[in-house]
Amino acid sequence: MIAANPATGLNRPPAPTRRWSKTRIFGHVLMALWIVSGISLLYYLAINIASPFVLKYWPEYLSGFFITLQIVGVSLLIGALLSIPIAAARASKWWILSKPAYGYVYFFRGTPLLAQTFLVYYGAGTFQTQLESVGLWDFFREAWFCVIFAFSLNTSAYQAEILRGAIQNVSKGQWEGAAALGLTKPVTFFKIILPQALIVALRPYGNEIILMLKGSAIAAIVTVFDLFGETRRAYSRSYDFQAYIWAAVIYLFLVEMLRRLWDRIEARLTRHLIR
């Protein structure tokens, strides 16, 4: 039923009919293909949930799952600690601080994580004598520590830019208002500026965690048996392609759980902004 306009008493004109254009037909066909593909994948997983491959290799997948969480968690934590002084140096008016920090961020954001990992893992062997003389060779000879080192440096550059941009997004009026109330700069920063900046940076931080989670598969190339490393080993022993399908499903599960958790955190921290 078409409702009448209370001001004029006239009925609204009927909505124009949507024609089946080529673009609309292509969109529906593409959506149908995605639905069929999704249903086929779910059916394939359902019939193979108790297959000999799953029963044999699920302990290795579980072990790789926890190693992946360790790599991502430790790297993100170290990167967060490093990002604070890097962001402060980037925002500094002194070129002796801002220029090196800019070069650091430029390098680690502009080069692939794979290349950075190879530089640390394979490059450390070139300086074995020098590293032994300072007692660091035991650290760089282990692939796990090399991965943590490379991943931490990479994510610290991204987190530094996220933090710097979020802090600069807070208006200068916040600083001026706090100064008018007699608050010191450290109190203003930690009590007023930083909480507002973290709300702005929350979504980019979530994206960075997801990127690190997916990028952690690089660790498998340097002999760290994380989730993807265990997947490669299972495939090399069985030549069963479902090894990679199960790995993709686990990564998808991790990303989806993280996305939902981040949505809840964001809703909790921004509940005062909901009208």
Sequence and secondary structure as in RCSB ss.txt:
>XXXX:A:sequence
MIAANPATGLNRPPAPTRRWSKTRIFGHVLMALWIVSGISLLYYLAINIASPFVLKYWPEYLSGFFITLQIVGVS
LLIGALLSIPIAAARASKWWILSKPAYGYVYFFRGTPLLAQTFLVYYGAGTFQTQLESVGLWDFFREAWFCVIFA
FSLNTSAYQAEILRGAIQNVSKGQWEGAAALGLTKPVTFFKIILPQALIVALRPYGNEIILMLKGSAIAAIVTVF
DLFGETRRAYSRSYDFQAYIWAAVIYLFLVEMLRRLWDRIEARLTRHLIR
>XXXX:A:secstr
   B TTT  B          HHHHHHHHHHHHHHHHHHHHHHHHHHTTTSHHHHHHHHHHHHHHHHHHHHHHHH
HHHHHHHHHHHHHHHT S HHHHHHHHHHHHHHHHS HHHHHHHHHHHGGGGHHHHHHTT HHHHTSHHHHHHHH
HHHHHHHHHHHHHHHHHHHS HHHHHHHHHTT  HHHHIIIIIHHHHHHHHHHHHHHHHHHHHHHGGGGGGGT  
SHHHHHHHHHHHH  THHHHHHHHHHHHHHHHHHHHHHHHHHHHTGGG  
